[in-house]
């Protein structure tokens, strides 16, 4: 059963939980479903893999390339505190290596290794493509499942003319948590992304998104339960 971060068991930090307990399941599922944009995958000019701790982003990018849904891939991302140990050479670099291992030719991949947030992912990728003389009218934004809505709202703010399709590995919630190996991390990230949908438009980082009352209520209950490590101030 998930517990709020930094909780100690018998005076020691417990190993990461991997099972979503019933205490938080309903609220987590509400947020999980809200962030899924439910876009239909179709061919676009480029697949943009947004860096994170989730190597599944690179896996899906490779699948879309092999299926002919994207003739080119850009992986974008430096490091965050949550990824530096797993991807010491940078998120985008490790994503590229993973995709090549899955059969994508290196010449089909561009690497943007400097971005440290979603806004920079979009801005720096746009700049990289322009510097190579690559015209892009449409893109598939590949992200963690719960980052889809934020990726979309950020892209439409910073690159409004771009046709955006959002995509993630189509894993059920429990299977996704198992692939990450830490239910608290997933809940905290879900809560953090939900807060960003609420506050980032007012800061000029994203376009507004509708948020049903039940989503906001679920978010607030999880915050009250202690899942606050990914909140912005």
Buried (B, 14 or more C-beta within 10 A) or exposed (E): EBBBBEEEEEEEEEEEBBEBEEEBBEBBBBBBEBBBBEBEBEEBBBBBBBBBBBBBBBBBBBBBBEEEBBEBBBBBBBBBEBBEEEBEEBBBBBBBBBBBEBEBEEEBBBBBBBBBBBBBBBBBBBEBBEEEEEEBEBBBBBBBBBBBBBBBBBBBBBBEEBBBBBBBBEEEBBEBBBBBEBBBBBBBBBBBBBBBBBEBBEEEBBBEBEBEEEBBEBBEBBBEBBBBBBBEE
